[in-house]
Amino acid sequence: MKKLKQTTAIFLTTMLCLFSGCKEAVELVEQPHPTSNKSPELFTTLSSGNLWYDKFVAYESVYGDDSYASTSTATLAWGESYILRCYVKMWELTKDTYWLNKLTTHVDVIIANASDLGADGYLDWGTTKYGDGGKYPYLVHDGMIALPIAQFIRLVHQWPTVLAAYAAKAATYRSFIETHVVPKWEDSGSYMGNCWVQFSSSTGYYKEPAFNAFPGVNYTQLPYNMMAPYAEMLWAMYDVNGIASYNNRANQMAQYFKNGLTVNGSAYKWKYCFVLPQIEDTSHGNLDVGMARESFNRAGTISGTHIAKISYAFTGIMWNQSVSAPLVKDNVDGTGTSYVYTKYIGDWIPMTQFNQNAWLIAAGQYRNYTITASNHNYAYNLVQIMAWDLEKVINQGFEYKAYHDLTLPAQWVRLGGTSAEIRRYTADKSEGTASVAITSATGDDIWQMLYQDWKQWKANTAYEVSFDVKTSGANGGRIFIQNVTAGTILGTVQDVPSSPSWTHHSFTVTTPSTTSPNLRLYLENCYKSTAGTAYFDNVKIKKAGDAW
């Protein structure tokens, strides 16, 4: 709707008094953009005061190097791959190159340990864990190992100046994946033979190789989880090399998974494998939903309706509905109460994009839990909890779309206008793939607002709010945090005047003395009836000492 109804208009008029009258707007002083001239930092922080960061650092400092020298793909896939994913995500969160140095140290050894198992010219790894005693490669292992390597390659591609020192490494790793990992699974002359099956024009899958990879089981179609990380790896590589077959294969595997979804109340359920009767379990389902969420975020075959029902399988069916003592059932249909996989939820946690309870389920299990043995999968959970922390801003870079409205950034709420005035914006951004654009027109007389309720904040604590902003037209940008319960502003309203270039700003607020009030972060234009657009990106909230 273009004009607000009377009730909403009264609310906004009252808020205008608070924002522009009772509290004086403060113009911010421009600061250098943090990534424009930041030198690489050595990793020195072993205790930051942030629970999740410190838990991961404590784990990694003891167990981080315990698996990368293995020559078994079972160890590399189900152990090392998770610590590599942690390193990628830790750089994304902190921009500390210590984590990328760790990754390249590991990957150099992993690639050096590859050998020509099949005497077919393709370097790979293998394991004796599943087969008939021979050492064989497996598609799922290749996908698990190559996925974080591909994510690293994509980071260097996306940040060519900041990560220029890693360009040679990325080029070497890219050549390895493109020359050895991918083609061997579709080469009829390779040891595996051509394992790709084009089921229809929109659907395909990989089948079991001709050798006895899984004695006693005929995987004419590999289980979904065995293809999912491989599909994600292909997408990451496609973002770098633009090879259409990589994108097509991944999309067709996502469609194959989609075809196997069946309704389970308000959720979906699915089997472990198309050709087997058993329902998928929670642990292996991690891999399935990682592919599904990536497909949705790429505007692929998984739609908003699909991802909402997949997400609800976790938050509505599998979860025991306890916040204080959360547990996750054994299978994606909600059956099984041994809770054997309750902590194996690393790729379920990003379902916070669609439902914040996903974070509560994970945080509730790991808050008072210390990992006392090597389990990189558990460590990956800690990093995902960091990435989706409700004490921060969710979707702070506006990278992710809402499942119910593709024009809206996930976990943000539009107030005052339509998608024409308030929208996720990909044509211009400070970094990443998107920003948000908030547009006012002369004579609108409407406050165009985007907001997010701030959760899990700590009482009587100083937080830094930082953001990037640019504008077009005469209007400026405005940001503030409101105590909705009390009808007051934390600190002051922050106004940034019209500026055609991205600038970085920050301010500090102190939270109320108790955690009972509802706090809300608002983004808007400076003036409701002046034409112009404010673009925001990288809107972050963090305590002093936090590494991200």
Legacy VTK file of the C-alpha trace (Angstrom):
# vtk DataFile Version 3.0
C-alpha trace
ASCII
DATASET POLYDATA
POINTS 548 float
0.000 0.000 0.000
1.274 3.477 -0.870
-0.334 5.396 2.012
-0.536 4.204 5.588
-3.859 3.637 7.296
-4.845 6.013 10.093
-3.718 3.813 13.000
-0.267 3.293 11.551
-0.010 6.976 10.684
-0.732 7.932 14.306
1.987 5.510 15.458
4.525 6.956 13.062
3.598 10.528 13.988
4.252 9.658 17.623
7.546 8.038 16.713
8.532 11.098 14.683
8.232 13.149 17.821
10.514 10.737 19.581
12.981 10.483 16.736
13.254 14.096 15.604
11.902 16.153 18.477
12.380 14.636 21.900
15.738 13.188 20.823
17.951 15.347 18.660
19.357 13.634 15.566
23.153 13.505 15.593
25.139 13.753 12.384
27.873 11.145 12.221
31.497 11.779 11.354
32.671 9.744 8.379
35.185 6.984 9.130
37.413 5.032 6.735
35.830 1.886 5.388
37.268 -1.008 7.465
38.276 -3.106 4.476
39.818 -0.300 2.415
43.181 -0.111 4.162
43.149 -2.828 6.806
46.424 -4.690 7.067
46.352 -8.455 7.664
46.369 -9.144 11.381
48.148 -11.924 13.206
45.888 -14.073 15.277
46.599 -13.332 18.922
43.225 -13.357 20.692
42.734 -16.466 22.789
40.040 -15.025 25.023
37.696 -12.357 23.714
34.849 -12.657 26.201
32.520 -13.870 23.452
31.261 -17.309 24.413
31.074 -18.856 20.946
34.322 -17.427 19.623
36.240 -18.515 22.699
34.736 -22.009 22.637
35.840 -22.471 19.046
39.333 -21.050 19.628
39.787 -23.315 22.658
38.781 -26.328 20.586
40.792 -25.423 17.493
43.973 -24.712 19.430
43.969 -28.316 20.690
42.373 -30.338 17.889
42.520 -28.170 14.774
45.519 -29.916 13.205
44.673 -33.519 14.028
43.182 -34.774 10.742
44.494 -32.979 7.666
47.485 -35.288 7.158
45.267 -38.367 6.864
45.217 -40.207 3.542
41.763 -41.689 4.182
38.879 -39.851 2.582
36.604 -41.039 5.383
38.701 -39.014 7.852
39.124 -36.096 5.479
35.432 -35.951 4.571
33.760 -36.551 7.927
36.394 -34.730 9.978
38.809 -32.418 8.192
36.219 -30.958 5.811
34.362 -29.463 8.775
37.418 -27.726 10.188
38.137 -26.329 6.706
34.594 -24.987 6.585
35.210 -23.420 9.979
38.281 -21.615 8.651
36.345 -20.217 5.674
33.491 -19.015 7.873
35.858 -17.576 10.494
37.484 -15.386 7.862
34.085 -14.272 6.600
33.135 -13.271 10.147
36.380 -11.738 11.406
38.405 -10.924 8.261
41.406 -12.313 10.141
43.760 -13.963 7.651
45.073 -16.286 10.340
42.203 -18.601 9.457
42.993 -18.608 5.744
46.630 -19.351 6.525
45.446 -22.342 8.523
43.288 -23.458 5.616
46.024 -23.235 3.011
48.473 -25.089 5.269
45.978 -27.941 5.518
44.889 -27.965 1.880
48.463 -27.987 0.576
49.054 -31.249 2.443
45.691 -32.744 1.447
46.363 -32.160 -2.248
49.960 -33.340 -1.963
48.637 -36.625 -0.526
46.353 -37.287 -3.499
47.428 -40.158 -5.738
46.333 -41.889 -8.926
44.386 -44.731 -7.311
42.805 -45.904 -10.530
45.839 -45.453 -12.781
43.611 -43.335 -15.001
45.448 -40.028 -14.732
43.108 -38.562 -12.101
44.553 -37.751 -8.701
42.219 -38.515 -5.824
41.986 -40.052 -2.383
40.237 -43.142 -1.123
39.232 -45.242 1.837
38.858 -48.913 2.667
36.033 -48.152 5.085
33.041 -49.138 2.946
34.174 -51.354 0.087
35.380 -54.916 -0.307
38.881 -54.229 1.023
40.090 -52.111 -1.869
40.792 -48.432 -1.461
38.155 -46.545 -3.428
37.157 -42.920 -3.999
33.605 -41.805 -3.175
31.577 -38.942 -4.630
30.375 -37.789 -1.208
33.954 -37.673 0.091
35.149 -35.688 -2.904
32.255 -33.286 -2.404
32.901 -32.871 1.313
36.646 -32.310 0.876
36.403 -30.064 -2.187
33.496 -27.905 -0.934
35.439 -25.735 1.563
38.354 -25.587 -0.879
35.950 -24.273 -3.528
34.543 -21.794 -0.998
38.077 -20.519 -0.388
38.651 -20.173 -4.137
35.410 -18.188 -4.367
36.463 -15.895 -1.504
39.695 -15.013 -3.299
37.708 -14.437 -6.488
35.223 -12.157 -4.684
37.909 -10.233 -2.746
40.719 -9.947 -5.333
42.419 -6.960 -3.697
42.007 -7.846 -0.029
43.018 -11.473 -0.646
45.558 -10.903 -3.412
48.205 -12.765 -1.407
46.175 -15.965 -1.836
45.647 -15.715 -5.600
48.320 -18.285 -6.488
46.990 -20.784 -3.952
43.448 -20.331 -5.245
44.600 -20.871 -8.822
46.382 -24.105 -7.858
43.373 -25.429 -5.976
41.031 -24.462 -8.808
43.145 -26.361 -11.315
43.096 -29.448 -9.079
39.315 -29.461 -8.756
38.686 -28.749 -12.434
41.299 -31.234 -13.662
40.983 -34.099 -11.196
37.944 -33.929 -8.906
35.104 -33.102 -11.289
35.843 -34.776 -14.645
36.665 -38.245 -13.343
33.037 -38.826 -12.270
31.762 -38.286 -15.804
34.607 -39.746 -17.868
33.663 -43.147 -19.273
37.385 -43.929 -19.467
38.084 -43.207 -15.795
38.365 -45.769 -13.017
34.869 -44.831 -11.844
33.364 -44.601 -15.301
30.647 -42.100 -16.145
28.445 -42.012 -13.024
26.154 -39.178 -14.121
22.588 -40.115 -15.090
20.458 -37.581 -16.966
17.029 -38.620 -15.715
15.088 -35.868 -17.496
15.737 -32.473 -18.987
15.597 -30.923 -15.491
16.657 -33.817 -13.249
19.825 -35.831 -12.857
21.777 -37.774 -10.280
24.981 -39.725 -9.740
24.957 -43.483 -9.438
27.306 -45.896 -7.707
30.501 -46.659 -9.671
30.900 -50.033 -11.326
33.329 -51.299 -8.676
31.983 -52.697 -5.415
31.822 -49.420 -3.501
28.988 -50.410 -1.149
28.824 -54.198 -0.769
25.277 -55.472 -0.331
23.616 -52.221 -1.455
22.646 -51.348 -5.004
22.771 -47.566 -5.201
21.395 -47.133 -8.689
20.794 -43.597 -7.449
23.173 -42.395 -4.761
21.549 -41.167 -1.498
20.721 -37.486 -1.404
23.375 -36.742 1.213
26.098 -38.266 -0.986
25.306 -35.817 -3.780
24.444 -32.698 -1.751
27.955 -31.449 -0.819
29.136 -32.239 -4.335
26.328 -30.040 -5.695
27.304 -27.209 -3.346
30.913 -27.542 -4.473
29.853 -27.285 -8.131
27.897 -24.112 -7.405
30.862 -22.530 -5.614
33.134 -23.372 -8.536
30.563 -22.073 -11.037
30.667 -18.702 -9.275
34.355 -18.584 -10.196
34.665 -20.328 -13.561
31.197 -19.819 -15.067
31.173 -23.319 -16.548
27.497 -23.989 -17.305
27.670 -27.747 -16.728
28.703 -27.175 -13.102
25.597 -25.077 -12.467
23.341 -27.399 -14.445
24.458 -30.530 -12.607
23.940 -28.899 -9.219
20.497 -27.590 -10.168
19.462 -30.992 -11.482
20.557 -32.730 -8.267
18.541 -30.196 -6.263
15.551 -30.977 -8.473
16.110 -34.695 -7.855
16.012 -34.024 -4.109
12.921 -31.832 -4.492
11.126 -34.657 -6.321
11.591 -36.852 -3.237
9.982 -34.452 -0.749
6.630 -35.485 0.733
4.295 -33.507 2.992
4.465 -34.177 6.741
1.887 -31.845 8.284
3.269 -28.330 7.859
6.722 -29.726 7.034
8.417 -31.950 4.500
9.985 -35.327 5.075
12.139 -37.378 2.748
13.938 -40.681 2.540
17.648 -41.379 2.896
17.709 -42.549 -0.700
15.145 -42.695 -3.465
15.564 -46.468 -3.825
15.517 -47.288 -0.089
12.576 -47.161 2.365
14.132 -45.567 5.453
13.542 -41.932 6.366
16.551 -39.611 6.306
18.270 -39.145 9.654
19.123 -35.796 11.246
22.884 -36.053 10.744
22.876 -36.958 7.054
19.965 -34.555 6.596
22.466 -31.784 7.403
23.954 -32.244 3.957
20.583 -32.391 2.209
19.353 -29.118 3.692
22.654 -27.383 2.943
22.032 -28.061 -0.739
18.356 -27.074 -0.460
19.107 -23.738 1.203
21.831 -22.970 -1.331
19.387 -23.727 -4.150
16.820 -21.340 -2.666
19.382 -18.577 -2.173
20.475 -18.943 -5.780
16.854 -18.740 -7.025
17.096 -22.368 -8.081
14.588 -25.155 -8.061
13.889 -24.968 -4.290
11.263 -22.237 -3.810
10.296 -20.258 -0.741
7.418 -22.647 -0.098
9.768 -25.632 -0.215
12.435 -24.144 2.027
9.859 -23.037 4.590
8.577 -26.605 4.915
12.104 -28.032 5.034
12.962 -25.513 7.751
9.825 -26.380 9.694
10.859 -30.028 9.717
13.659 -28.891 12.032
11.933 -26.229 14.135
8.454 -27.763 14.245
8.826 -31.542 13.929
12.341 -32.652 14.948
12.854 -30.246 17.879
11.440 -31.207 21.291
10.171 -27.584 21.613
12.238 -26.878 24.738
14.402 -23.738 24.815
16.035 -24.521 28.150
16.892 -28.152 27.265
16.544 -28.456 23.484
17.003 -31.811 21.777
16.615 -32.894 18.174
15.029 -36.195 17.232
16.785 -38.826 15.169
14.966 -38.470 11.846
13.598 -35.685 9.654
10.020 -36.907 10.109
10.233 -36.414 13.882
10.646 -40.080 14.784
13.385 -41.473 17.010
14.015 -40.203 20.517
17.463 -41.568 21.232
18.729 -38.067 20.286
21.925 -39.626 18.988
22.291 -36.895 16.339
20.997 -33.979 18.399
24.270 -32.019 18.164
24.992 -32.877 14.515
23.076 -29.899 13.177
25.678 -27.625 11.562
23.769 -27.057 8.334
20.417 -26.955 10.110
21.571 -23.876 12.074
21.527 -21.552 9.003
17.790 -22.249 8.813
17.794 -19.249 11.182
17.451 -17.399 7.893
13.833 -18.564 7.939
13.109 -19.272 11.623
15.085 -17.912 14.580
14.269 -20.999 16.643
16.950 -22.826 14.633
19.592 -20.756 16.448
17.950 -21.296 19.839
17.998 -25.071 19.315
21.737 -25.019 18.636
22.752 -22.409 21.198
20.780 -24.156 23.917
22.757 -27.352 23.366
26.217 -25.833 23.071
26.069 -22.968 25.575
27.135 -25.119 28.519
28.831 -27.849 26.498
32.586 -28.218 26.098
33.982 -30.385 23.314
36.442 -32.650 25.099
37.590 -34.807 22.165
38.322 -34.258 18.509
35.007 -33.706 16.721
35.279 -31.179 13.915
31.574 -31.549 13.189
30.810 -30.177 16.656
33.306 -27.361 16.093
31.476 -26.479 12.877
28.317 -26.073 14.952
30.059 -23.479 17.116
31.057 -21.440 14.079
27.554 -21.615 12.621
26.154 -20.431 15.956
28.596 -17.520 15.713
27.472 -16.731 12.180
23.762 -16.627 13.088
24.070 -15.248 16.617
20.835 -13.533 17.679
22.875 -11.152 19.832
24.169 -9.741 16.560
22.189 -8.497 13.582
20.822 -11.405 11.564
21.523 -11.108 7.839
23.605 -8.007 8.500
24.828 -7.811 4.905
21.369 -8.438 3.409
22.820 -11.376 1.505
19.836 -13.630 2.148
16.233 -13.352 0.952
13.067 -13.911 2.946
11.265 -17.107 1.948
7.868 -15.336 1.822
9.003 -12.228 -0.102
12.021 -12.405 -2.387
12.279 -8.599 -2.486
12.833 -8.491 1.286
16.042 -9.399 3.148
15.510 -12.361 5.471
14.646 -11.549 9.119
13.992 -7.871 8.337
10.519 -6.292 8.390
9.255 -3.651 5.970
7.220 -0.802 7.477
5.676 2.146 5.710
5.987 1.213 2.076
6.062 -1.510 -0.541
8.828 -3.355 -2.336
9.121 -0.325 -4.620
10.287 1.786 -1.676
11.999 -0.758 0.602
13.838 -3.636 -1.029
16.860 -5.876 -1.087
19.193 -4.391 -3.684
21.875 -6.164 -5.716
22.886 -3.467 -8.209
25.041 -1.616 -5.672
26.560 -2.766 -2.368
29.485 -2.038 -0.118
30.588 -5.685 -0.236
29.071 -9.099 -0.769
26.134 -9.565 -3.111
23.454 -7.194 -1.818
22.514 -4.114 0.184
19.128 -2.667 1.065
17.553 0.384 -0.591
15.038 2.660 1.155
13.411 5.291 -1.067
11.333 8.349 -0.232
9.531 10.615 -2.724
8.589 14.258 -2.494
5.152 14.561 -0.945
4.924 10.952 0.264
4.691 12.057 3.894
5.526 8.482 4.953
8.457 7.172 6.974
9.889 4.351 4.882
11.361 1.948 7.438
13.107 -1.392 7.643
13.532 -2.910 11.080
14.688 -5.968 12.966
13.881 -6.867 16.558
17.150 -7.291 18.441
17.316 -10.502 20.470
19.637 -12.028 23.074
21.251 -8.712 24.034
22.770 -8.435 27.495
21.534 -5.923 30.052
23.471 -2.769 30.957
26.078 -3.454 28.289
27.744 -1.138 25.781
27.384 -2.217 22.151
28.888 -0.732 19.015
26.550 -0.318 16.051
28.374 0.012 12.723
27.133 0.276 9.164
27.980 1.301 5.603
25.747 3.803 3.834
25.449 5.780 0.622
22.607 7.818 -0.860
21.212 9.111 -4.104
19.093 12.248 -4.271
18.750 14.862 -1.566
17.688 12.577 1.263
20.104 11.086 3.770
20.146 7.894 5.827
19.006 7.342 9.405
19.610 4.540 11.893
18.592 4.133 15.527
17.647 1.592 18.179
14.298 2.014 19.890
13.194 0.638 23.232
9.742 -0.286 21.945
8.466 -1.152 25.403
9.350 2.241 26.885
8.844 4.283 23.706
12.357 5.767 23.950
15.537 5.797 21.910
18.794 4.161 23.057
21.317 6.943 22.849
20.415 9.210 19.938
19.039 9.025 16.431
21.940 8.891 13.987
21.661 10.815 10.717
24.048 10.587 7.777
23.744 13.379 5.200
23.422 12.756 1.493
26.597 11.144 0.113
27.057 9.429 -3.278
29.860 7.102 -2.079
29.867 4.289 0.438
31.047 5.463 3.859
31.457 3.574 7.117
30.085 4.812 10.443
29.617 3.629 14.010
28.080 4.696 17.286
27.657 3.195 20.764
24.554 2.418 22.788
24.078 1.008 26.270
21.282 -1.470 26.821
18.636 -1.192 29.580
19.283 -2.516 33.076
17.046 -5.575 32.520
16.459 -7.717 29.438
12.676 -7.395 29.564
12.204 -4.523 27.047
11.788 -5.165 23.339
14.587 -3.430 21.417
14.323 -2.743 17.710
16.869 -1.561 15.133
15.476 0.804 12.478
16.842 1.913 9.093
15.163 4.736 7.173
15.605 8.014 5.305
16.391 11.232 7.143
13.252 12.966 5.858
9.912 11.436 4.968
8.969 13.874 2.189
12.313 14.487 0.488
13.134 12.490 -2.639
16.087 10.162 -2.383
17.313 6.664 -1.596
19.455 5.493 1.297
21.455 2.307 0.759
22.635 0.355 3.823
25.052 -2.560 4.068
27.031 -4.397 6.787
24.776 -3.318 9.650
26.434 -4.858 12.710
26.042 -4.845 16.476
28.812 -6.151 18.702
30.145 -5.867 22.243
33.592 -4.505 22.971
36.143 -7.250 22.449
34.118 -9.238 19.950
36.115 -10.335 16.922
33.177 -9.796 14.593
LINES 1 549
548 0 1 2 3 4 5 6 7 8 9 10 11 12 13 14 15 16 17 18 19 20 21 22 23 24 25 26 27 28 29 30 31 32 33 34 35 36 37 38 39 40 41 42 43 44 45 46 47 48 49 50 51 52 53 54 55 56 57 58 59 60 61 62 63 64 65 66 67 68 69 70 71 72 73 74 75 76 77 78 79 80 81 82 83 84 85 86 87 88 89 90 91 92 93 94 95 96 97 98 99 100 101 102 103 104 105 106 107 108 109 110 111 112 113 114 115 116 117 118 119 120 121 122 123 124 125 126 127 128 129 130 131 132 133 134 135 136 137 138 139 140 141 142 143 144 145 146 147 148 149 150 151 152 153 154 155 156 157 158 159 160 161 162 163 164 165 166 167 168 169 170 171 172 173 174 175 176 177 178 179 180 181 182 183 184 185 186 187 188 189 190 191 192 193 194 195 196 197 198 199 200 201 202 203 204 205 206 207 208 209 210 211 212 213 214 215 216 217 218 219 220 221 222 223 224 225 226 227 228 229 230 231 232 233 234 235 236 237 238 239 240 241 242 243 244 245 246 247 248 249 250 251 252 253 254 255 256 257 258 259 260 261 262 263 264 265 266 267 268 269 270 271 272 273 274 275 276 277 278 279 280 281 282 283 284 285 286 287 288 289 290 291 292 293 294 295 296 297 298 299 300 301 302 303 304 305 306 307 308 309 310 311 312 313 314 315 316 317 318 319 320 321 322 323 324 325 326 327 328 329 330 331 332 333 334 335 336 337 338 339 340 341 342 343 344 345 346 347 348 349 350 351 352 353 354 355 356 357 358 359 360 361 362 363 364 365 366 367 368 369 370 371 372 373 374 375 376 377 378 379 380 381 382 383 384 385 386 387 388 389 390 391 392 393 394 395 396 397 398 399 400 401 402 403 404 405 406 407 408 409 410 411 412 413 414 415 416 417 418 419 420 421 422 423 424 425 426 427 428 429 430 431 432 433 434 435 436 437 438 439 440 441 442 443 444 445 446 447 448 449 450 451 452 453 454 455 456 457 458 459 460 461 462 463 464 465 466 467 468 469 470 471 472 473 474 475 476 477 478 479 480 481 482 483 484 485 486 487 488 489 490 491 492 493 494 495 496 497 498 499 500 501 502 503 504 505 506 507 508 509 510 511 512 513 514 515 516 517 518 519 520 521 522 523 524 525 526 527 528 529 530 531 532 533 534 535 536 537 538 539 540 541 542 543 544 545 546 547
